[in-house]
Amino acid sequence: MARYNQVIEDCHRAGIRVATYFSNKELHPATREYLDHGTAWGRSDRQGKLQHKLYRGTNEFGVQMCLRSGWSDFLKFSIDRVLKNHPLDGVYYDWNVALLCCNPRHTGAPTSPPANPEASAAPPHWDIDELIDFMEWTRRRVGPDGLVIVHNTTTPMFALENFSDY
């Protein structure tokens, strides 16, 4: 990590601001946090199955998480840890969209599968309020002069863009 910090410092000397990447929605299934909390934090479809991103059997980006769960607190903790330990100017976020989720653990609904397999295991919910709260936290965390870059993932999200620099 010393080399990483050196690259950041070299960029700063050249007048370049530096942000590092975080995914708002993906957690790799090989991590301890996924093994401990993936089922509780994960985004589920109407049949109760966790949603993977580009699963190919031997590799994947990660399982999609829902911000209306403990994932939000863990993500903030992770971002804060990185920003405390490296001289970064801010963050670069991917997956800046609210997603439909049917995980019953996020709504207080029963966690047993539905009697009708076509029916949702839980009332669907969106994590838009939590996403906006997350962006408010981010702006406070990096400060008014900090760098916030959002990747729109082909979906404009004007509410989040108001918190960002790029």
Rosetta blueprint (number, residue, H / E / L):
1 M L
2 A H
3 R H
4 Y H
5 N H
6 Q H
7 V H
8 I H
9 E H
10 D H
11 C H
12 H H
13 R H
14 A L
15 G L
16 I L
17 R L
18 V L
19 A E
20 T E
21 Y E
22 F E
23 S E
24 N L
25 K L
26 E E
27 L E
28 H L
29 P L
30 A L
31 T L
32 R H
33 E H
34 Y H
35 L H
36 D H
37 H H
38 G H
39 T H
40 A H
41 W H
42 G E
43 R L
44 S E
45 D L
46 R L
47 Q L
48 G L
49 K L
50 L E
51 Q L
52 H E
53 K E
54 L L
55 Y L
56 R L
57 G L
58 T L
59 N L
60 E L
61 F L
62 G E
63 V E
64 Q E
65 M E
66 C L
67 L L
68 R L
69 S L
70 G L
71 W H
72 S H
73 D H
74 F H
75 L H
76 K H
77 F H
78 S H
79 I H
80 D H
81 R H
82 V H
83 L H
84 K H
85 N H
86 H L
87 P L
88 L L
89 D L
90 G E
91 V E
92 Y E
93 Y E
94 D E
95 W L
96 N L
97 V L
98 A L
99 L L
100 L E
101 C E
102 C L
103 N L
104 P H
105 R H
106 H H
107 T L
108 G L
109 A L
110 P L
111 T L
112 S L
113 P L
114 P L
115 A L
116 N L
117 P L
118 E L
119 A L
120 S L
121 A L
122 A L
123 P L
124 P L
125 H E
126 W E
127 D L
128 I H
129 D H
130 E H
131 L H
132 I H
133 D H
134 F H
135 M H
136 E H
137 W H
138 T H
139 R H
140 R H
141 R H
142 V H
143 G L
144 P L
145 D L
146 G L
147 L E
148 V E
149 I E
150 V E
151 H L
152 N L
153 T L
154 T L
155 T L
156 P L
157 M L
158 F H
159 A H
160 L H
161 E H
162 N L
163 F L
164 S L
165 D L
166 Y L
